[in-house]
């Protein structure tokens, strides 16, 4: 499903005005943080957001989350450009779309960027968001004899390949001393996996919110592990190399990333309002929406604070033979960090 939102012209918000000023400082000098392989187009000395009215920024989304978040926080009310949202089932198809030039920017869990980089995807990490990981879980039927991750040896487990749930599952198996080869991994996207799980076609399901919350509020499924115990829980903003090489498009991306950061902060101060809006926007029951959004958040954090932990995750995939080695630091493009600096916070617990 694709939805196009037309820009609404009114007096500039303070945040947008400050962003324009910051962008003047950031982008003069033609993108010094840009790699040779994706050299930015020439950038004018002055960045005029109002001059982007004919630009359409193509944004990838999952189950309406990004669009709902921006809308609920009022961050789509004064756009100086248009946004076209496209909905995907999970992070890996978003990375594929970024690589193919079908979308410009998207937000995914912690694992799709790593799998994408290993496959040579032309996309970079440009922003980061903290998430405690409580919504990323391994579920089993209520009457299952499976009690721990160690019990998954010899069992059939549903998971979407290359997703945060896949990364979480591998990390949990490693912690439990279980070889991935001893587990029958069935790679299915959430909708298909949900149906298979409800039919009893598998022993366990590694999945993330809101699908976790939907399952928990409609079935007797039990949790045997959460990502909070094993994974970094990060979400990342990704941008295609083609978009980053276009001066006007990268200006729009910078603006959108600030809006996403401000929206993520808004949810922390307005949890009930956000959960109600999210549930209605994506078709969840109030119970599932509240459960999901009480634990699966997007608090903006500095990219530099996430690299080491993300590298550890990438190394696990490599050591388990899932992907070729990935250098996370080379995957990161920090050209927007000066702009994002005023709106990101520290990692939780630091």
Residue pairs with C-beta under 8 A, 6 or more apart in sequence:
1 86
1 87
2 84
2 85
2 86
2 87
3 67
3 84
3 85
4 56
4 82
4 83
4 84
4 85
5 76
5 79
5 82
5 83
5 84
5 85
6 82
7 53
7 79
7 80
7 81
7 82
8 77
8 78
8 79
9 53
9 78
9 80
10 77
10 78
12 20
12 49
12 78
13 78
15 258
15 259
15 262
16 49
16 78
16 80
16 255
18 342
19 49
19 254
19 255
19 258
19 339
20 47
20 48
20 49
22 338
22 339
22 342
23 47
23 251
23 254
23 339
24 45
24 46
24 47
25 338
26 254
26 335
26 336
26 338
26 339
27 43
27 47
27 247
27 250
27 251
28 43
28 45
30 40
30 42
30 43
31 39
31 40
31 43
31 250
31 335
32 335
33 333
33 334
33 335
34 40
34 244
34 245
34 333
34 335
35 333
37 241
38 122
38 124
38 241
38 242
38 244
38 245
39 245
40 244
40 245
40 246
40 247
40 250
41 245
41 246
41 247
42 247
43 247
43 251
44 247
47 251
49 80
49 81
49 251
49 255
50 80
51 248
52 80
52 81
52 248
52 251
52 252
53 80
53 81
55 81
55 82
55 248
55 249
55 252
56 81
56 82
56 83
56 84
57 81
57 82
57 83
57 84
57 104
57 105
57 249
57 252
57 253
57 256
58 84
58 86
58 102
58 103
58 104
58 105
59 66
59 67
59 83
59 84
59 85
59 86
59 103
59 104
59 105
59 106
59 256
60 66
60 85
60 86
60 88
60 94
60 97
60 98
60 103
60 105
60 106
60 107
61 67
61 85
61 86
61 87
61 88
61 106
62 87
62 88
62 89
62 90
62 91
62 94
62 107
62 108
63 87
63 210
63 282
64 87
64 281
64 282
65 107
65 278
65 282
66 85
66 106
66 107
66 260
67 76
67 85
67 281
68 277
68 278
68 281
68 282
69 75
69 260
69 263
69 264
69 267
69 274
69 278
69 298
70 76
70 259
70 260
70 263
71 277
71 281
72 263
72 266
72 267
72 273
72 274
72 277
72 278
72 281
73 259
73 262
73 263
73 266
73 267
73 274
75 259
75 260
75 262
75 263
76 83
76 259
80 255
81 252
81 255
83 256
86 97
86 102
86 103
88 94
88 97
88 106
89 160
89 189
89 190
89 191
90 112
90 160
90 163
90 189
90 190
91 106
91 108
91 109
91 111
91 112
91 113
91 162
91 163
91 164
92 112
92 115
92 116
92 160
92 161
92 162
92 163
94 103
94 106
94 108
94 112
94 238
95 106
95 108
95 112
95 113
95 115
95 116
95 121
95 123
95 162
95 238
96 116
96 121
97 103
97 106
98 104
98 105
98 106
98 116
98 121
98 122
98 123
98 238
98 239
98 240
99 116
99 120
99 121
99 122
99 123
99 240
101 240
101 242
103 240
104 239
104 240
104 242
104 243
104 249
104 253
105 126
105 237
105 238
105 239
105 240
105 243
105 253
105 256
105 257
106 237
106 238
107 127
107 129
107 235
107 236
107 237
107 238
107 260
107 298
108 164
108 235
108 236
108 238
109 136
109 163
109 164
109 165
109 167
109 208
109 234
109 235
109 236
110 164
110 167
110 231
110 232
110 233
110 234
110 235
110 236
110 310
110 313
111 162
111 163
111 164
111 165
111 166
111 167
111 313
111 317
112 162
112 163
112 164
112 238
113 123
113 125
113 236
113 238
113 310
113 331
114 167
114 310
114 313
114 314
114 317
114 323
114 326
114 328
114 331
115 161
115 162
115 317
115 322
115 323
116 123
116 162
116 238
117 314
117 326
117 328
117 331
118 317
118 323
118 324
118 325
118 326
119 323
122 240
122 241
122 242
123 238
123 239
123 240
123 241
124 238
124 239
124 241
124 244
124 331
124 332
124 333
125 236
125 237
125 238
125 303
125 328
125 331
125 332
125 333
126 237
126 238
126 239
126 244
126 253
126 257
126 303
126 332
126 333
126 334
126 335
126 336
127 236
127 237
127 257
127 260
127 261
127 300
127 303
127 336
127 340
128 234
128 235
128 236
128 237
128 300
128 301
128 302
128 303
128 305
128 306
128 344
129 234
129 235
129 236
129 237
129 264
129 297
129 298
129 299
129 300
129 301
130 233
130 234
130 297
130 298
130 299
130 300
130 301
130 347
130 348
131 233
131 234
131 235
131 296
131 297
131 298
131 299
132 228
132 233
132 295
132 297
132 348
133 168
133 226
133 227
133 228
133 229
133 230
133 231
133 232
133 233
134 226
134 227
134 228
134 295
134 296
135 208
135 209
135 210
135 212
135 213
135 227
135 292
135 295
135 296
136 164
136 165
136 168
136 206
136 207
136 208
136 209
136 212
136 226
136 227
136 231
136 233
137 206
137 207
137 208
137 212
137 223
137 225
137 226
137 227
138 149
138 152
138 157
138 168
138 169
138 172
138 204
138 205
138 206
138 223
138 224
138 225
138 226
139 197
139 204
139 205
139 206
139 207
139 212
139 215
139 216
139 221
139 222
139 223
139 224
140 146
140 203
140 204
140 205
140 221
140 222
140 224
141 197
141 200
141 203
141 219
141 220
141 221
141 222
142 219
142 220
142 221
142 222
143 220
144 203
144 204
144 222
145 151
146 152
146 155
146 203
146 204
146 224
147 224
148 176
148 224
149 172
149 173
149 175
149 176
149 178
149 224
149 225
150 176
150 177
150 178
151 224
152 173
152 176
152 178
152 183
152 203
152 204
153 178
153 179
153 182
153 183
154 182
154 183
154 184
155 183
155 184
155 203
155 204
156 184
156 186
156 201
156 202
156 203
156 204
157 169
157 183
157 184
157 185
157 186
157 202
157 203
157 204
157 205
157 206
158 186
158 188
158 193
158 196
158 197
158 202
158 204
158 205
158 206
158 207
159 165
159 166
159 169
159 185
159 186
159 187
159 188
159 193
159 205
159 206
159 207
160 166
160 187
160 188
160 189
160 190
160 193
160 207
161 187
163 208
164 208
164 227
164 231
165 206
165 207
165 208
166 206
167 231
167 313
167 316
167 317
168 206
168 225
168 227
168 230
168 231
169 185
169 206
170 180
170 316
170 317
170 320
170 322
171 227
171 230
171 231
171 313
171 316
172 225
172 229
172 230
173 179
173 180
173 183
174 316
174 320
175 229
175 230
180 320
186 193
186 196
186 202
188 196
190 207
190 211
193 202
193 205
193 207
194 205
194 207
194 211
194 214
194 215
196 202
197 205
197 215
197 221
198 219
204 224
205 215
205 221
207 215
208 296
209 291
209 292
209 293
209 295
209 296
210 282
210 284
210 288
210 289
210 292
210 296
212 292
213 284
213 288
213 289
213 291
213 292
214 284
214 288
214 292
215 221
216 223
216 288
216 291
217 285
217 287
217 288
217 291
218 288
227 233
231 313
232 306
232 309
232 310
232 312
232 313
234 301
234 306
234 309
234 310
235 298
236 306
237 257
237 260
239 250
239 253
239 333
243 249
243 250
243 253
244 250
244 253
244 333
244 335
250 335
253 336
254 336
254 339
257 336
257 339
257 340
258 339
258 340
258 343
260 298
260 300
261 300
261 340
261 343
261 344
262 343
263 298
264 297
264 298
264 299
264 300
265 299
265 300
265 343
265 345
266 274
267 274
267 293
267 297
267 298
268 297
268 299
271 293
271 294
272 290
274 293
275 286
275 289
275 290
275 292
275 293
275 294
276 286
276 289
278 284
278 289
278 292
278 293
279 285
279 286
279 288
279 289
279 290
280 289
282 289
284 292
299 345
299 348
300 340
300 343
300 344
300 345
301 344
301 345
301 346
301 347
302 337
302 340
302 341
302 344
302 346
303 332
303 334
303 337
304 334
304 337
305 346
305 347
305 350
306 347
307 328
307 329
307 332
310 328
311 327
311 328
311 329
314 323
314 325
314 326
314 328
315 325
317 323
317 326
318 324
318 325
318 326
